[in-house]
Amino acid sequence: MPTVAAVITVSDRSASGMRRDAGGPIAVDAFRAAGFDCPDATIVPDGAESVASALRAAIAAGARVVVTTGGTGLAPRDETPEGTAQVLETLVPGIAEELRRLGAAELPQGMLSRGLAGVAQGALVVNLPGSPNAVTTGMPLVLSVAAHVVHQLDGADHP
């Protein structure tokens, strides 16, 4: 049975229907292409509480890997890291650091992402910036470690 993944797009404009979700479908397609069972992206408005609630719901529904897109920058409503921090039990800073390194290699603004990565209730959670390019760049990194993390969370030994 395939591992369940979830994508949460965090955007006031997408949640209100003012803008099409461009990043979420890229992450969903990447998960599906890698063999994960991944429903369409859930879209929530910006804000720490909406992010924390959506993460808890995705994990409760069985997701073992959850990616958020959007809300990681410096705008007043960018509170994805704060909402994620409410849910994470263990940080995995190397993933977030590598995502920032990859983003900064493409654009200097990539280093401004405040995204987090970590583990919550047996699931890997990773914040990606909302731009389609950042999602396209970040998903291969997430996928490169996702299966290993899930196996480790299930108690498997190192290969």
N, C-alpha and C positions, 0 to 999 in steps of 0.2 A: 504494500500500500504506500503510495507516495506521501512524502512529508508535506504537511499543510503550511503554506506561507500566507502572509497577508500584507497588503499595501494600504497605507493611510495617507491620503493627500491632505495637507493642512493649508488651507487657503480661504480667506474670507470671500474673495471674488468667485472662486470656483464653487464654494458651498452655496453662494447666493444665485448661481447660474449666470453671473456676469462674464465669466471667462471659462473656456474649455480647460479641463484638466489635461495638461500636456505631459507632465512627468509621470503621473501614476500609471498610465497604460504602458509606458516603456518598462517600468519595473515589473508590472504584471506579466508582460510578454517575456521578459528575461527569466522570471521564475518558471513560467510554463515551459519555455524552451529547455530549461535545465531539469525538467521532470517533476517539479513541485506541483502540488494541487493548490492553485491560487485563484480565488474568486476575483472579480473586478475590484478595483480600488474603492475604498470607502473614502468619501470626501467630508471633511469636518472643517469648521471655521477655525481661524487662528485663536490661540489662547491656551494656557497651560491646562486648564480643567478639561477642555474638549479633547486635547491630545491624550491626557492621562486616561480619560474615560474610554476613548477609542482603543487605546492600547490594551486596557484591561478587558474590553469586550472581545478583541481579536484573540487574545491569549485564552480567554475563557471558552471561546469557540473552537479551540484546538490548534491555533497557529503555533508553530515551533520556531518560525523565523518571521519577524515583522519589520518591514521597512517603512519609514515615514518619508515623505517628500514635502519640503517647504517649511517655512517658519524658523529657519536656523540662523537667520541673519541678524541685523542690528535695528530693524524697524521696530517701532513701539509695540506692535502686536506680534512680533516674532518671539513666541514663547514655547516653541516645540521642545527645546532642551529642558526648560523648567518643568514642563508636563512629563517629559520622559523621565526626568530625575525622580519624580514622585513614584514611579513604578519600578525603576531598576533596583535590583538587589546587589548586583556586582557590576562594576564598570569594566569594560574591555577597551582601555584607552588607545591601544595600538591600532584598532580599526579606524577610530575617529581621526587619529593623527595621520594615518596613511591616506584617508579620504581628503583631508585638508592638503596634504602634500601633492596629491594628484590634481586637486582643484587649482592650487596655486601654480602648478606647472603649466596649466592651460591659461589661467587669468590671475593676475595678482589678487583680485577680489576673492579668490578661492580660499585664501587664508582667513577670511572673515567669518567663515561658517563656524557656528558654535555647536554643531551637532555632537551628540553623544552616541556611544555604543555600549551595550552591556547585556546582562542576562536578567530576566524577570520571570519568575514562576516557570522555569524550564524552557524558556524561549529566548532566542537571540533577538535583540532589538537594535536597529541601526537607524539613525537619523541621516537622511541625505538632503542636500539643498533642493530647492524646488525646480531649478532650471532643467529643461530636458537634457542639456549637455552634461550637467552634473550627475543626473540619474544614469545616463548612458555610460559615463565614466565610472561611476560608483558601483553599479550592479555587478560587474565582473569581479570586483574585489569582494563584495558581500558573498557572492556565489562561490568564490574560491575557498572560503572557510566555513560556510553554512553547514554543510553535511558533517564536517569534523566537529563543529561545536555541538550540534544536536547529538552526535554519538557520545561526546564527552559528557553532556548533560544527562544522558541516559546511563552513565556509569561505565562506558566502554573504556578500555585501556588504550594507550597510544599505540599506533600501528608500528 
